[in-house]
Amino acid sequence: MSDRTDRLLGVLRGAKTRIVITGHDAPDVDSLLSCALMQRFLSRVGIDARIALMTQADAQSSRIAQRLGVDVQAMYGEIKPDNSLILLDHHRAQHGGQVLACIDHHPTDFCPDYPHTQIESAGACTYMVLQLMRDAGVAITPQDEALAVCALYLDTVALRSTKISPQEIAWAKAASARLHLDEAWLEREGLSLADLTLPPEELAMTGIKEYVYGKKRVYSTYTQTDAMTQSVLERIIAHLKSALAARGGDLWVYLVHDPRAMRTTQYDILPDGGVKETRYDFLASRAKDVMTRVEKRLMEENRG
């Protein structure tokens, strides 16, 4: 057993109250699957934990999880103030509870101080949990591996994102073949190209996340498409300006990912209605390439 796994299990075995596993709000595929896999892991080492997600997953995430045998409806629940929390796929508690541990793959220069904190670069949080299971020497089933493969494909734009390493890409492809998974299906779901005939207010809110950096409240969404038009973009940005004002936020970071051209455009929408555009000549990761820069800039402004 590795030192990190030993420390994690030691912290959890010392919990004085009920252990609750939770992902971030508006849970995506990786959030759902990492919670499911962590619960399986802890069960195999004799630690009782339940999952409690506080907000609904989107249709695609729920559909994919259920295809993989994960009961999404059973994952919704309540977090009580005295619960001992394991945060997965995020590192800031959003609904109370006492955080004992977090496992996350979103880089930060402002690491939280929990009894156990593991924040590192990885294509998917679910893959990090699988690695912990390997470290602990517990039995790993083909279904466990399938969860990690799917999370990698879905959280890295079908293995195209900068946040996934060559080693993880090689493992995902080899495991997919070994497990006889439908790689064409994984590719389609991973690319997740938006239907641009949908209402702009729906296109504008894909993958919504809220971040709090010091005194600044930031929202972020994205659209994944290889066919964005100026008229659709203008309507989306107009909706986001209204949404930012309604929520009283300090910034809305909207991303347009084109996975076929392998490029991303970032639009920073400000409370005064201004929009700042940044272009990436690669498919940028929101966690690794975009929000780390936003966090650093805003935290420096807070200190100033």
C-alpha positions in Angstrom: 0.0 0.0 0.0 1.3 3.5 -0.9 1.8 6.2 1.7 -1.0 8.3 0.2 -3.5 5.4 0.3 -2.4 4.5 3.8 -2.9 8.1 4.9 -6.3 8.4 3.3 -7.7 5.2 4.8 -6.2 6.1 8.2 -8.0 9.5 8.1 -11.3 7.8 7.1 -11.1 5.1 9.7 -10.7 7.8 12.3 -14.0 9.5 11.3 -16.3 10.2 14.3 -19.4 10.8 12.2 -21.0 9.3 9.1 -18.8 9.5 6.0 -20.4 11.0 3.0 -18.9 11.0 -0.6 -19.9 14.0 -2.7 -19.0 15.4 -6.1 -19.4 19.0 -7.4 -22.7 20.7 -8.2 -24.1 20.0 -11.7 -22.3 16.7 -11.6 -20.7 15.5 -14.9 -19.8 12.0 -15.9 -16.5 12.0 -14.0 -18.1 13.4 -10.8 -20.7 10.6 -10.9 -18.4 7.8 -11.7 -15.7 8.8 -9.2 -18.2 8.9 -6.4 -19.5 5.4 -7.4 -16.0 4.0 -7.6 -14.9 5.5 -4.3 -17.9 3.9 -2.6 -17.0 0.5 -4.1 -13.3 1.0 -3.0 -14.2 1.9 0.6 -16.7 -1.0 0.9 -14.0 -3.4 -0.1 -11.7 -2.2 2.7 -14.5 -2.2 5.3 -15.4 1.5 5.4 -19.0 2.4 5.2 -19.8 5.5 3.2 -22.8 6.8 1.4 -23.0 9.2 -1.6 -24.9 12.5 -1.5 -25.1 14.7 -4.5 -27.0 17.9 -4.0 -27.9 18.8 -7.5 -29.1 16.9 -10.6 -26.8 15.6 -13.2 -27.5 16.5 -16.8 -29.2 14.1 -19.2 -26.0 12.9 -20.9 -24.2 12.2 -17.6 -27.2 10.3 -16.2 -27.7 8.3 -19.3 -24.0 7.3 -19.5 -23.8 6.4 -15.8 -26.9 4.2 -16.1 -25.5 2.5 -19.1 -22.5 1.6 -17.0 -24.7 0.2 -14.2 -24.5 3.2 -11.9 -27.8 4.0 -10.2 -27.8 7.8 -10.4 -31.1 8.3 -8.5 -29.6 6.6 -5.5 -26.8 9.1 -5.4 -28.9 12.1 -4.5 -29.2 13.0 -0.9 -28.6 15.4 2.0 -25.4 16.5 3.6 -25.7 17.3 7.3 -23.5 19.7 9.1 -21.8 17.0 11.2 -21.1 14.6 8.2 -17.5 13.7 7.5 -17.0 14.5 3.8 -14.9 13.1 1.0 -14.8 15.6 -1.9 -14.3 14.1 -5.3 -13.6 16.0 -8.5 -13.6 19.3 -6.6 -11.8 20.7 -3.6 -14.1 23.3 -2.0 -17.0 22.2 0.2 -20.2 23.6 -1.2 -22.9 22.4 1.2 -21.5 22.2 4.8 -20.1 19.2 6.5 -16.6 18.6 7.8 -14.1 17.7 5.0 -11.8 14.9 5.9 -10.4 14.2 2.4 -10.5 15.4 -1.1 -9.4 13.7 -4.3 -9.3 16.1 -7.2 -7.6 16.8 -10.6 -8.2 20.5 -10.9 -4.9 22.3 -10.3 -4.8 25.2 -7.8 -2.1 27.5 -6.3 -4.3 27.8 -3.2 -4.5 24.2 -1.9 -7.0 23.6 0.9 -5.7 22.2 4.2 -7.8 19.1 4.9 -6.7 16.0 6.9 -6.0 14.3 3.5 -5.7 16.3 0.3 -4.7 14.8 -3.0 -4.8 17.3 -5.9 -2.8 16.3 -8.9 -2.8 16.3 -12.7 -4.9 13.6 -14.2 -7.3 13.1 -17.0 -10.2 12.1 -14.7 -10.8 11.9 -11.0 -12.3 8.4 -11.5 -8.9 7.3 -12.8 -7.3 8.7 -9.6 -9.6 6.6 -7.5 -8.8 3.5 -9.6 -5.1 4.1 -8.9 -5.9 4.3 -5.1 -7.6 0.9 -5.4 -4.5 -0.5 -7.1 -2.3 0.9 -4.4 -4.5 -0.7 -1.7 -4.3 -4.1 -3.4 -8.1 -4.5 -3.5 -9.9 -6.6 -6.1 -10.6 -4.5 -9.2 -13.4 -5.7 -11.5 -13.8 -5.1 -15.3 -16.7 -2.8 -14.5 -14.4 -0.7 -12.2 -12.0 -0.3 -15.0 -14.8 0.5 -17.4 -15.9 3.4 -15.2 -12.3 4.9 -15.4 -12.1 4.4 -19.1 -15.4 6.2 -19.7 -14.5 9.0 -17.4 -11.2 9.6 -19.2 -13.0 9.7 -22.6 -15.8 11.9 -21.4 -13.7 14.3 -19.3 -11.0 14.9 -21.9 -12.9 15.4 -25.1 -12.3 11.9 -26.3 -8.7 11.9 -25.1 -7.9 15.2 -26.8 -7.6 17.6 -23.8 -4.2 18.9 -22.6 -5.0 17.6 -19.1 -4.6 13.9 -20.1 -1.1 12.4 -20.2 0.2 10.1 -22.9 0.3 7.3 -20.4 -3.4 7.7 -19.5 -4.3 7.9 -23.2 -2.4 4.6 -23.8 -4.1 2.9 -20.8 -7.6 4.1 -21.8 -7.2 2.8 -25.4 -5.7 -0.5 -24.3 -8.3 -1.0 -21.5 -11.1 -0.1 -23.9 -9.9 -2.9 -26.3 -9.3 -5.4 -23.5 -12.8 -4.8 -22.0 -14.5 -4.9 -25.5 -16.0 -1.4 -25.0 -17.5 0.4 -27.9 -14.8 2.8 -28.7 -16.8 4.5 -31.5 -19.5 5.2 -28.9 -16.9 6.6 -26.4 -15.5 8.8 -29.2 -19.0 10.2 -30.0 -19.9 10.8 -26.4 -16.5 12.3 -25.6 -16.7 14.8 -28.5 -20.2 15.7 -27.4 -20.8 18.2 -30.2 -23.6 20.6 -29.4 -26.8 20.9 -31.4 -26.7 24.6 -32.4 -30.4 24.6 -33.2 -31.1 24.5 -29.5 -32.1 27.7 -27.7 -29.1 29.9 -26.9 -30.0 29.9 -23.2 -29.6 26.2 -23.2 -26.4 26.2 -25.2 -25.0 28.9 -22.9 -25.4 26.8 -19.7 -23.6 23.5 -20.5 -21.2 22.3 -17.8 -22.0 25.2 -15.5 -19.6 25.5 -12.5 -19.4 28.2 -9.8 -16.0 29.2 -8.3 -15.3 31.4 -5.3 -11.8 33.0 -5.4 -11.4 35.1 -2.3 -14.2 37.7 -2.6 -14.8 37.0 -6.3 -17.6 34.8 -7.5 -17.0 33.3 -11.0 -19.3 31.2 -13.2 -18.2 29.1 -16.2 -19.8 27.2 -19.0 -18.8 26.0 -22.4 -20.1 24.9 -25.8 -18.4 22.1 -27.7 -18.9 22.5 -31.4 -17.1 22.5 -34.8 -19.8 24.8 -36.3 -20.2 27.9 -34.1 -21.6 30.9 -36.0 -21.4 34.6 -35.1 -25.1 34.9 -34.7 -25.4 32.0 -32.3 -22.4 33.2 -30.3 -23.8 36.7 -29.9 -27.1 35.3 -28.6 -25.3 33.1 -26.1 -23.1 35.9 -24.8 -26.2 38.2 -24.5 -27.9 35.5 -22.4 -24.7 35.1 -20.2 -24.6 38.9 -19.6 -28.1 38.7 -18.2 -27.3 35.5 -16.2 -24.2 37.2 -14.6 -26.2 40.2 -13.6 -29.0 38.1 -12.2 -26.6 36.0 -10.1 -24.6 39.0 -8.9 -21.3 37.4 -10.1 -18.0 39.1 -10.8 -17.1 37.2 -14.0 -18.5 34.6 -16.4 -15.9 32.5 -18.3 -17.5 31.1 -21.4 -15.5 28.7 -23.6 -16.1 27.5 -27.1 -14.2 24.2 -27.7 -13.7 23.0 -31.3 -12.4 19.4 -30.8 -12.0 18.8 -34.6 -9.9 21.9 -35.2 -8.2 21.4 -31.7 -8.7 25.0 -30.5 -10.6 26.9 -27.8 -11.8 30.4 -27.6 -12.4 32.0 -24.2 -14.8 34.9 -23.5 -14.6 36.6 -20.2 -17.9 38.4 -19.6 -17.7 41.3 -17.1 -20.4 42.9 -14.9 -20.2 46.1 -16.9 -21.1 44.2 -20.1 -17.6 44.1 -21.4 -16.3 40.9 -23.1 -12.6 39.9 -23.4 -11.7 37.3 -25.9 -8.7 34.9 -25.6 -7.8 32.4 -28.3 -5.9 29.1 -27.7 -4.3 27.3 -30.6 -4.9 24.1 -28.8 -7.9 22.4 -27.1 -7.7 24.0 -23.7 -8.7 22.3 -20.5 -11.0 24.5 -18.4 -9.4 23.1 -15.2 -5.8 23.0 -16.2 -5.3 25.9 -18.7 -8.1 28.4 -18.1 -9.4 28.5 -14.5 -6.0 28.3 -12.9 -5.1 31.5 -14.7 -8.4 33.1 -13.7 -7.9 32.0 -10.1 -4.4 33.4 -9.9 -5.4 36.7 -11.4 -8.4 37.2 -9.1 -6.6 36.1 -6.0 -3.9 38.6 -6.7 -6.5 41.3 -7.2 -8.1 40.4 -3.8 -4.7 40.8 -2.1 -4.2 44.1 -3.8 
